Every structure is written in C-alpha cells, then in structure tokens.
Amino acid sequence: MLSNHTQTKSIFRPNFLDIIYLIVFMGIFYALWIGSHALFIPDEGRYSEVAREMVASGDYITPRLNGVAFLDKPALYYWLQASAIHLFGLKEWALRFWPAFMGVLGTIITYLAGRVLFSRRAGLISAIMLGTTPLYYGAAHYANLDLEVAALIGNSLLCFLAGIQTENVRVRRNFLLSAYAFSGLAVLTKGLIGIVFPLLIVGSWILILNKWSMLKKIYLGMGCLIFLAITLPWYVLVQKANPEFLHFFFVTQQVSRFLTTQDFNSKAAIWFYIPVVLAGFFPWSVFLIQSLVQTGKRIWSDRKRYSVELFLLLWFSIVLIFFSIPKSKTVGYILPIFPVAALLVGNYLNNAWSNSRIKDILVGGYAYLSISIVVGIAFFILPYFQAQLHLPIHMLPLLRCMSLTLFVSAFFTSMSIRKCSMNSLFLSLTVTIGVLLLMFLASADGLNEKSIKPLAIQLKPTLTSNDEIVTFYKYYQDLPIYLERRITIVADWHAADIGSKDNWLRELWYGMVFQDTKDWLIEENTFWKRWNSNKRLFVLTDVRYFNNFKNKPNVYKIQEYNHVVLFSNKPRNA
C-alpha cells in the first residue's frame, strides 16, 4: 500500500506541465483583443473610474466615483485595477487585466481540484470547459466585479473540498488555509456572499453527512485569523473615515438588495437563471442535465460514498436557489455556479470517455448538432432582414462568419458522432466555441454603441484646467475616465423618487451624504448661472435635452455622436 507521501507525489507529479500548458493556452486565448474596444457602460466605466480616482487622489480607503463616495462595494477590486493603472497606464486592456487574470486562475484551480477529486483527465476537461464557456469568458473580458468574486468563491470552495479529501497533512493544510484566504478576498471584493456561500454549502454538506468531527480537521482557528486579517483592516478604516458606512453597506446594500421589493437592477422571474446558465455554459450545457441526473442518482444510492458529488451538487443547487429568490437579478450574479458546473460535466464526460456510445452522450451530441444547425441558419438569414430588425451594419459580417463556423462545426460533430469518438467530439466543440468567442470579441468595438469615447477623445486636447465639463440630466459613466477629470452633473438632486429607482442618479445620491458635493452635483438653476458666466463650459447631453438650448444665445455645437450632443457656451478657440 502506498504511503500518504507517495500518494500525494503521484497525484501532483503531472500538474506542473499541465498547469504550464493551461496558463499558456488560456493566457493567449484570454489576451487576444482584450483591449481592442472601448469601455462598456455602465459597469466598465464606473468601476474603472473609481480605480482611476484612487490613483489620482492617493486615497485607497474610500472609493469614489466622480468625486462622490462610492461605498456600494468593498475595495479589493479597485485596488487591483489601480495596480494595473500604475503598472501599465490608463489603457482598456490594463483595466481588463485582472478580470482576465482571475479567469485564468479560476481554470487552474478547477484543474487542480478536478485532478485531486477525480482524475487528471477530468481536471483538464473541466478547466477547458470552464475557460471556454461564453458567460465566464465574457465576464473575464469585462471590467466589473462579477468574475472576480465568482472565481474567489469558487477557489475557496474547491480548495476546501480538495483539502478535506487529501490525506497528506501538509497538502491538506495548504489547501484549507487557501480556502479561508480566498473567502476573505471574496468578502473584500463584494461583501457577505464571499462567506455566506462557503458557510451554506460546507455547513449543509457536514449536516447531511453528519460529519461534525470534520470541524476538528479544517484549522478553524487559524483559518478565522487569516480571514479576519484579510477582511477586517479595510472595514475598520473605511468606517472610521465614513461613520455611516457600516449601516449603508451591510443594511442598505447587502441585506436590502436581497430582501427588498424596491427597484434594484432589473426584475426577473424566478426561473431567470435557468436559460442564463444553459446559454452561458453552451456548448457544454448539452451535457449538464445528464450529469446532474447521474450525480443525483449516485448520491441517492449512497451519499457517503459519493460525498464529493454531494458537495458539488449542493454548491450548484444552493447558488442557483439563492440568486433565484430575489426579484432583482443580473446575468453576472450566477457566475459562481460555473466552476462547479464544469466539474460536474467534466467528471461525467471523463467517466464516459471510453464509452461514447452510451445514450446520454449521444443525446448531448445530437442536441449540440441540432442547436448549431438551427442557430447557424438563423445567423445566415438575419442579415437579409437587417432593415426590418434595425441591425447595426457592422453586425452583418459577424453573423455570416458565425453562421459559417456553426455549419462547419455541425459537419465535424456529425462525423464525431458517427465514429463514436469522444476525442473528436470534445475537440470539435472546443474549437467551435473558441472561434466564436474570438470572433465576438474581435467585433466588440463595433457593438459598443453607448461609449462616449469618440467625443471624449475629440474634446480632451482642447481642455484647460479652467474649463468645466457638464452633463445635462445625464451621466456618461466612461466620460470621467477618458477625460481623466471629475465632471459636473446637472440633475434634480432633491427629487422625491430618487431612492426608488436603480440608476446612476441613485448611485451618486447615496454617496452625497459622505461629503459636500454642491460644487459639481448641481441643480438646473445653478447650471444656467454658470452657463451665462465668463466660464467656458463644455456640455454633453441627449439630443432631446439639447432642444432646451436651441433658442439660447451663445450655443456652439461641436459634435453629435450616437444621439449625444457636445456643445459649449464659448467658441472652442475662445
């Protein structure tokens, strides 16, 4: 019988080379065209601007958006973005560096967990699937917090599970302490869910298995110290700087967002995340239901024997149910489910790899074949209805290329099914989704119609320190970061319904209590006084609001872009 040391050595021997291959493959795959398009709004503009203001002000305790305290989220993500700005400059690819890095890290941790829990091949399959799912890949190229917190929560749970399944004391300790560290980092990224999910999932698992003795093996005391050392300092410092922070953050932003019936983000039905997962996990979702059913049957037959599968199924179910309960839902919230979905499907495919004739694998193959043909036909037809559907002209080549890719994929998939070859089927799906994702990312700049970047680039060289930039009843989230300066915003800051609408107005209104903002968050009467003064104002607003200025004297229109008008009260050379 092998000793623990020998078992551990044999488990980890191939890991280094596998990890190198995964880092190179995923690194290149995630780096291509990462900075080829402008920041998407609102999220990329908003969160990137918070990081830029940290760098500009030197205040790394209180996050600020356009000079206003922005305490909706903790500071870790902003620190990461600020470090990228310091290292690489204020560039789009630099602002997306950390989401991409965390995406690649998530695939590596998934591989390691899959290898320890199941087998080397299961780990590799799971890592490749996770890295090539559309929602995970898209989130890794989008500068907001969703991918980071999902990866950190996933890493925490996977490290815990891998650690508790490892007999070697040193390896188990390293895994488990890493689990506490990842959970602390998740709390420092987005708040309570960084600890709520690990507690719910691990607690439910221990309860069902009745393994309370496990608590003695998970280094609870040392782990709590690591967790608190990571999370506590910032929360203490930001509370000291902003005395209303704790109530605002935990009550208003954390608990109320989950329980309230107020208008937080978009409201959706309780089943909203089911199609999101199926589409966001495509093409691997064609095997997801089969893997869940098979896992459920194994657990039902002997939950103690299949305790790992039980943990994974609890993870999948608890996250799905948790985010389905609130009326407010956004697509990115469900990302913590993706690492576990990859492991479940990866283990399922690994078990069936040498027996591709089994019914469920063929069902999944035929499902993918049917979907690729139907969607390929739809993409082929859509350009012919461009006028009726008002499709952007730059979308037409993308649709045609994606259609051709799906038809080619359908051909190779049918050949794989005919030969009952899992190798060629997996390769066909991997290459297809990889090509489609790269096509979409390469075309992202043409699809980004709401960015203010073209107007900001035109305006920036003409600005002096005495000029004032004003947005009139609008706030363009990427304008401050492209101009690298705070802007003045005209709005009705005393409107009775601000607190009931989830938009940029409420975001800034929430932060107004933490400092005096009367100089740059102004009412309309203050704006007209400045407009009629000797100060040069550059104003941006929607076309419909620009009608308020048509009969005013000294209106100098500069440019119009995507229904946004840039104009001034002075000639540009004044």
N, C-alpha and C positions, 0 to 999 in steps of 0.2 A: 504493500500500500504506500502511495506517495505521501511524503510529509507535506505540511502546510506550505513550507518554503518552496518545495519543488512544485507543488500545485500552482502556487502564485506565479512562480517563474515561468511555468509553461503557459499559463493564461496570458501573461503580458509580453511574452517574447516577440510575437509579430507586431505588436502595437506600434512601435516606433516607426517602422517603414510604412505601415498603413496610415498612420497619422500624417506623415510627410506627404504621401500621395494625396490624402484628403485635403490638407492645407493648400497644396499647390493647385489641385483641381478646383476646389471651391474658391480659393483666393482669386484665381484668374477669372472664373465664372462670375464671381460677385463684383470684381473690379471693372469689368468691361462696361463702358458707357455710364459709369456711376455718376460722373459729373457733366454729362452731355446735355442736361436740360436744367431749366430754371427751377427754383424752389416752388413746390406746390403749396397752395394756400388752402386752408388757414394754417395747418399744423407745422409744416416745414418753415414757413416764415415766422410764425410765433415763437417756436422753441429755439430756433437759431438766433433770433433777435435777443432772447433772454441771455443766451450764452455770450453773444457779442457785447452786451451791456455789462456783463460780469468782467470781461476782459478790459473794456474801456474804463470802467469805474474802479476796478480793483476790489469790489465788494463781492466776495464769494459766499456770503451767508444769506443775504436776502435777494432772491431772484427778482428781476424787474423786467417788465415789458413796456417799452416806450416810456421808461422812467417811472412806471407805476408798480408798486409791489405786487408780484405775481406769485402767490403762495398756494396755488392750487395743487402743486406737485412738489415733492422734495427736490434736492439739489443735485443728486449724483449725475443725472443725465446732462445737466447744464455744465457741470464740471468736466465731463468727458468731452463735450463739444468745445468748451473753452480751451481744453488742452489741444484739441485738433486745430483750432484757430491759431494758438500760439505756435504750434509746430509747422503748420502748412499754410497758414494765411486764411483769409476770408474767401474761400472758394467752395463751390457747390459740392465737389467731391470730398473736400475735407469735412464739411458739415454732415455728410453721409458716411464718413469713415467708420464711426463707432457702431451705428446700426449694422453695417456690413460685417464689421469685425465680430460683433456679438452673434450675428447669424452664422458665421463660420465656426465660432466657438461652440455654438449650440449643436452643430453637426458632429463636432469632435467628441463632445461629452456624450451625445447619443450613441456614437460608435462605441465608445469605451463601455458605457452601460450595457449596450446590446451584447458586447463581447463577454462581459463578466456574467450577465444574466442568462444568456442563451448560447451564442457561438460567434466565432469570428465573422462568418458569412452573414448571420442575422444582423450583427452590428454594422457591417458595411452596407447591407441593403437598406437598413433603417436610416443611416446617415445620408445616403444618396437620395433616398425618397424625401427626407425632411428638407434637404437643401434645394430640391427641385420642385417643391410644391409652390403653386403660384402665390398664395397669400403670404407664406413665410418669406419667399424670395422678394416679393414686392415690399413687404414690411422692412426687410433688410436694406432696401434702397430708398427708404422714406424716413426723413429725419424727424421722428417723433418717438415717444416712449414705449409704444406697444411691443415692439420686437424685443427691446432690452429687458423689460420686466418679464415677458414670456420666457425668454432664454434663461434669465436668472432663476425664476421659479422652477423651470424645467431642470436646470442644472442642479438645483438644490434637491429636488425630489429624486433625480437619478443618482446623485451621489449618495443620498441616504439609502436607497434601495440596493445599489451596488455594494455599499459598505456593509450593510447588515447581512448580505449574502456571502461575504468574503470571510474566510476562516482566519487568514493571516492577520494578526493583531495590528501590526504597523500599517498595513494597507487599509484595514477597516477604519482605523483611527483617522487616517488622512482623508478617506472618503467622507466620513461622518462630520469631521470638523469643516471640511469644504462645504458640506451641505448647510451648516449653520452660517458660514460666511456668505454663501450665495443668497440665502434667505435674508440676511441683513442687508446685502446690497440691493435686493429686490425692494425691501421696505424703504431704503434710501432713494429708490428710483420712483416708486409710485404709491407708497404708503402701505396700508394694512394688508392688502391682498398678498404681499410678499411673505407674510407669516400666517395669514388665515388659511390659505390653500395647503401649505405643508401641515399645519395643525389638523385641519379637517381630514385630509387624506391619510396621514400617518395615524392619527387617532382612530379613525374608522377602521383601518386595517388591523391595528392592535386589538381593538374591541371585538371585531368579528372573529379573529383567530384566537382571542383570549390569551394573548401572549404578553401579559403585563411585565413579565420578567425581562422582556426586551429593553425596558426602560433603564435597566442597570448596565446595558452594554452600549448605550448610544452617547456616552460622555456628556450627559445633560448639563452638568455644572460648567464644564469648560466650554461647551457649546454656547450656553447662555452668555457667558462672559465675552466670547468672540462676537456674538450677535449684538450685545449691548455696546461693545467697544466700537462697532461699525456704525450703529444707528444713533446712539444717544447724543454724541457731541453736537451734531448739527441741529437736532431738535432743540437742545438746550440753548444753543447760541441764537438760533432764529427766534425763539420765544423771547429771549432777553432783548433782542433788537426790535421785535414787533409783539408787544404784550397781548394782542388779540389773536395771535397766530393759532394756538392750540385749539381754541374753540372753533375758529374758522376752518382750520384744516381737518380736524377729526369729526366735528359735528356736521358742518355745512358741506364739506367736500367729500368726506369718506362715507359717513353713515347716511346722510340725507340723500346723496346721489343714488344710493342703493334702495332706500325705502320710500323716498318721496314720490308723490304723483305730480310734482312740478315738471316743467318743461326742461329736462336736462337732455341735451342732444336729441336725436331722432327717436320717436316712439315706434315700437315694432311689436309684432305678435310674439307669443311665447315660443313659437316654432321657428323664429327668425334664423337662428344659428344652424339649423339642420341643413338648409340649402347652402349656407355660407361655408360650412365645413365640407360638404360634398363638392362644391365648386372650387373652393380654395385649396383642397387637398387633391384635386384632379392632376394626373390620371390615376393616382394610387387609390382614390376613393372607390374605384370599381371593385376593389378587394376589401374595403373597410367593413361592410356589413357582414361578409362571410367571416372575417377574422373576429369580429365582435361576437358573432353567434358561436363560433367554435370555442372561443375563450370562455364564454358564458357556460357552455356545456361542460367544459373541463372543470371549471370552478364548482359547478353544481354537483359533479360526481365526487370531487374530493378537494375541498377548498384549502386544506393544509398542504397537500401535495403540490397544488398549483397556487401557492401563496404569492409568487411573483406576478402571475397573471391576474390574481385578485387585486393586488396593489395597482396595477396598471389600469384595470377596469374601473376601480374606484376613482382613480385620478381622472380618467376620461369622463365618467358619469358626473362626478361632483362639480367639475369645472363647467360642464355643459349645463347642468341644472342651475348652478349658482348664477351664471350670467343670463340665463333664460328668465329668471324670476323678475328682475326689474323691468319696468316699461321702457326705460331708456336703454338703447342698445346701439353700439357701433361695431363695425366689422372687426376692427383690430383687437377688441377685447378678448375674443375667443382664441387668440394665438397660443395661450398656454396648453391648449389641447393637442397641438400639432406634434410635439416631440413624442407624446405617448401614443398618438395615432400611428406615427411612423414605426415605433417599436412593436406595436400590436400587429400591424400589417407585415412588418419586416420579419417577425418571428413566424407568422403564418405562411408567408411565401418561402421562407427558409425550410420549413417543415415539408412543404410541397414541392421543393425544388427538383427532386429526383422523381417526382410522380406527377408530371404536369397534365396527365390525363384525368386527374380527379375532377369531379363535376364542377366544384366551386371555382377552380382556377379557370376552366373553360368558360364558365358563365361570366367571370370577370373579363376574360379576353374578348369574348363576343360583345359584352357591354361596351368596352372601350372601342371596339371596331365599329359598332353601330353609332356611338356618340361622335366619333371622329368623322364618319361619313356625313351624318346629319349636319353637324356644325360646319364641316368643310363646304357642303352645298350652300348652307346659309351665308357663309362668308363670301362665297363665289357670287351669289345672287345680289346681296345687299348693295354693291356699288351701282347696280342698274337702277336702284331706287333712291339714289343719292339726293335728288331734288325733293322728292316727297318726304323723305326721312330727315332732311336737313343735316346730312352727314358732312362733317368737315372734309374738304377736298383732300387734305393730306392723309386722311384715314383710308382712302381707297387703295393705294398700293399696299398698305399694311394688310388689309383684309384679303387681297388677292394672294399675297405671299403666304399668309397663314392658311388660306384655303388649300393652296398647293402643298404645303407642308403636311396638312392633315390627310390629304389624299395619298401622298407618298407613304405616310405612316400607316394608313389603313392597309395598303398593299403589303408592306413588310409584316404588319401584325397578322394579317391573314395567313401569310406564309409561315410565321412562327406557330400559329395555332395548328395549322395543318401538320407541321413536323413535331408538334407537341414539345417544343423547345423552350424551356423557361429562360435559358440564357439569351436567346434571340428576342423573346418577348420582352424581357426586362430591358434589354439594350434598346429595342425599338421605342419603348415608352420613355426611357430616359433621354434619348437623343431628341425625340419629338418635343417633349416639354421643354428641354433645354433650349432648342432652337426657337420655339415660340416665345419663351420668356426673353431671350436676347433680342428678338425682333421687336417685341413690345417696348422694351427698354430703349432700344435704339430710336424708336419713333416717339418717345415720351415728350420730347420738346415740342413737337407739333400738336400733341394732345393737350398741352398745358396752356389753355386759353385765358386763364384768370390771373396769370402772373403780371405784375406791374413792372417787371424788369426792363422792358424796352423803354418805357417812359422815364424810369429812374436813371438808366444809363445816359439817356439824352440830357436829362436835367442836371445831373451831378457835376459835370465840368464847369457849369456856369454859376454854381452856387458860391456865395461868400458867407463868412461867419455871421453877417448881419441879416441875411435873408431868413425868412420864416417859411417853412413848408407846412401847408394846411390841407387837411382832408375835410370835406364839407359833407356832414352826415354820412360819412363812410369811413372805414378804416381798412386800408390795404395792408395785410399782415406782413408782406415782404418789403414794403416801402422803406421802413426804417433801416433794415439790414442792408439793402442795396445802396441807400444814401449814406449809411453809417452815421446816422444822427437821429435824435428824437424829433418827432413831428407834432404839430398842433392838430387837435381833433375837435371839430365843431359838432355838437350833439345836444340834445335835451337831457342834460345830466340829472335833472330833477323829475323826470317822467315817472308817473306812478307805477308803470308796468315793467320797469327795467328788471326787477328781480324775478319776474315770471317768464322771461324769455332767455333761452340759452344762446347767446351770440356774443360778438366782440364787445358790445356795449356793456353787457353784464360783467364780462371778464375784467374790464378796466374799472367799472363801477365798484366791484367788490374790493379792489385794491386802493380805492381813493381814500379810505379811512386811515390808511397807514402813513400818509404824508399829504402835504399841501400841494394840490395839482391845479390850482386855479390859473396858473400861467399858461398851461398847454392843453388842458381839457376844458374847453371854453363853451359858453352859450353863444347863440347866434348874434345877440346884440353886441357882445364883446368883439365878435369877428368883424362886424361892419365898422366898428370904430377903428380897428386895425387896418381894414381894407382902405378906409378913407384917409389914413395917416400917410406920412412920408416913407414908411417902412415898405420894402418890397416883399410882397407875398407871392408865393407860387402855390396855386390851389389845384387839387385833384378832386374830381367828383364824378358821379354818374351823369350820363347825358341828360337824363330827366331833371336832375338838380341844376344842371348848367342853364336851364331855361330861366332860372331866377336871376341870372346875371346878364341876360341878353339886352335888357333895357338899361343896364347900369353903365355909367361912364367909365372910361379907362379900363376896359376889359380887353386883354390881349391874349387871344387864343394861340397856343403854341402847337399842340398836337392832340390828336384823338386816337386812342388805341383800344379796341375791344370794348367800346361803349364807355370808356373812361376818358374824360377831357382834362388836359393840363392847360392852365392859363394863369395869367398874372395881372396884377393891378399896375404894373410898370412895364415899359418896353424891356426886352431882355438885355439890351446894351445900356440900360439906364444905370 
